[in-house]
Amino acid sequence: MKKIMCMLILFTTVFLMSVSSSYAFELNGFADVSFTASVDAPEGSLGEESKNGNFAFGTLDLYLAQSLEDIDILVELVVEEGAILDLERLTIGYTFEDSLKVRFGRFHTPIGVWNTAYHHGTQLQPTIARPEFLNFEDDGGILPVHTIGLYLSGRVRTEAGAIEYGAMYGNGPAVTGEDGNIILTPNNIGDNNTNKAVAAHASIAPEAVKGLKIGVSGYLSNVQTDENAMIDSDIDSDIDDPIDPVDVDQTIIGAAISYSIADVGLMGEYFSIANKDNIADDSFTSSAYYALLTYSIKDKWIPYVMYENMTADDEDPYFLTLGTSDITRVSGGLRYNINYRSSIKGEIRSNDQEDIVKDDTWTWTEYAVQWALAF
């Protein structure tokens, strides 16, 4: 409750400042409602929570954005699950020129394309759900998709093509417990160790091949268990247990490609996730990737197919503690754009998830419908 009140006070203060000042902040937002059913999902699988068929609203995303001459301010607040209010992004930036922008605050980590192009409003993204391995941290995500720190970015036009770049320095993530789950936390108000996270990305849209964009990204951090983190592992007990210790040096290397020609679009990303275990002095490498194919019919009807895969090393303490299991998903869907601010999406997903306990594979099918809008 205290966290929610603080967020409300922050949001209200900024809003009142916008009303009373000569600079009017622009209030925008996103919202979505959905129905998801996974009638054949096995107990323990990711689809178990929707096996009865669930109507739900996703997120109410409110953000304020304003440029005060060369200074940019962005505040994004998301209401989740009807009661949880999260400050997802808060940045103050200065634009020297198109080739150099400086931002300070909480932002989306510059790894890959999806994480920097599609933010919390689902109207922005072509599909109903993000790729499973790119979920946000509090949704069980396994990658550090948010960072608190300093971010430099820019865009430069050359004879070879337009080049975009970004580099950041900030708090590294930590493994912690929240509401009975073990999750990553971006360390919003303080780092739990002296090692800072660094990341960089660069992409080029070559003049020689119209519609093509190629990018690479890299991320380095040290991830440790929050020493104060506890989790309730027994519903019949009031005693919380400490989380298994994690101390890994994490290296994430990503490659991305997108290509659009006429009405056809192709986008894909591949990530190599290497964790060096400083406790057992061992190293592990895992991988995750997706490929998305879309076809636009008069900018109204957009059928799409997405294939995604996450393969985690079964002995990696980072993934073991987070409870990560291998998953392969094929999604086929149809998006209908009512207008440029609203869309209806229908989706069918075929899932294969590793059952670590039984050394077997769960297989199930999901059906989902979503109405998303921007305002």
Secondary structure by P-SEA (a helix, b strand, c coil): caaaaaaaaaaaaaaaaaaaccbbbbbbbcccccccccccccccccccccccbbbbbcccccbbbbbcccbbbbbbbbbcccccccccbbbbbbbccccbbbbbccccccccccccccccccccccccccccccccccccccccccccbbbbcccccccccccccccccbbbbbbbccccbbbbbcccccccccbbbbbbbbbbbcccccccccccbbbbbbbbccccccccccccccbbbbccbbbbbbbbbbbbbbbbcccbbbbbbbbbbbbbcccccbbbbbbccbbbbbbbccccbbbbbbbbbbbcccccaaaaaabbbbbbbbbbbcccccccccccccbbbbbbbbcccccbbbbbcccbbbbbbcc
